[in-house]
Amino acid sequence: MSSRIVTLVSSADRPLRAKDVTIALGRANPKRTQVESIRSALKKLADEGHLCKVGPGLYSGARSETQEAA
């Protein structure tokens, strides 16, 4: 599941919220517990450096050193 989340968030053209990710993973009308589960996974992936938290509840793909230098 984590690799699917990283791929999804990294390929998005804008930062995503947990609910956006949950819906994109195929849950058309997600329950709060499903969204919270994805939120927890996003936080963990950001803490590990796989994603970047770019705002309150917003996540995008991790930036490489070459992207930061540009």
C-alpha positions as CSV (number, residue, x, y, z in Angstrom):
1,M,0.0,0.0,0.0
2,S,2.8,2.4,0.9
3,S,4.4,2.2,-2.6
4,R,1.0,2.9,-4.2
5,I,0.6,6.0,-2.0
6,V,4.0,7.3,-2.8
7,T,3.5,6.7,-6.6
8,L,0.1,8.4,-6.5
9,V,1.2,11.5,-4.5
10,S,4.4,11.9,-6.4
11,S,2.7,11.8,-9.8
12,A,0.0,14.3,-8.8
13,D,0.1,17.8,-10.3
14,R,-0.7,19.4,-7.0
15,P,-0.3,18.5,-3.3
16,L,-2.9,16.1,-2.0
17,R,-4.9,15.7,1.2
18,A,-5.6,12.3,2.9
19,K,-9.1,12.3,1.6
20,D,-7.9,12.9,-2.0
21,V,-5.5,9.9,-1.7
22,T,-8.2,7.7,-0.2
23,I,-10.6,8.5,-3.0
24,A,-7.9,8.0,-5.7
25,L,-7.2,4.5,-4.2
26,G,-10.7,3.5,-5.0
27,R,-12.9,4.4,-2.1
28,A,-15.6,6.6,-3.7
29,N,-17.2,7.6,-0.4
30,P,-14.6,6.9,2.3
31,K,-15.4,6.5,5.9
32,R,-13.5,8.7,8.4
33,T,-11.5,5.7,9.7
34,Q,-10.3,5.0,6.1
35,V,-9.2,8.6,5.7
36,E,-7.4,8.6,9.1
37,S,-5.6,5.4,8.1
38,I,-4.3,7.0,5.0
39,R,-3.4,10.2,6.9
40,S,-1.3,8.1,9.3
41,A,0.4,6.5,6.4
42,L,1.1,9.9,4.7
43,K,2.6,11.2,7.9
44,K,4.8,8.1,8.3
45,L,6.0,8.3,4.7
46,A,6.8,12.0,5.1
47,D,8.7,11.4,8.3
48,E,10.7,8.7,6.5
49,G,11.5,11.2,3.6
50,H,9.4,9.4,0.9
51,L,7.0,12.4,0.7
52,C,7.0,16.1,1.7
53,K,4.5,17.8,3.9
54,V,4.0,21.1,2.1
55,G,1.2,22.6,4.3
56,P,-1.4,21.6,6.9
57,G,-2.6,18.2,5.7
58,L,-1.0,18.6,2.2
59,Y,1.5,16.2,0.8
60,S,3.6,16.0,-2.4
61,G,6.4,13.9,-3.7
62,A,9.8,14.1,-2.0
63,R,12.1,16.6,-3.6
64,S,15.5,15.5,-4.8
65,E,18.6,17.6,-4.3
66,T,18.6,18.4,-8.1
67,Q,15.0,19.7,-7.9
68,E,15.8,21.9,-4.8
69,A,18.8,23.4,-6.6
70,A,16.7,24.5,-9.6
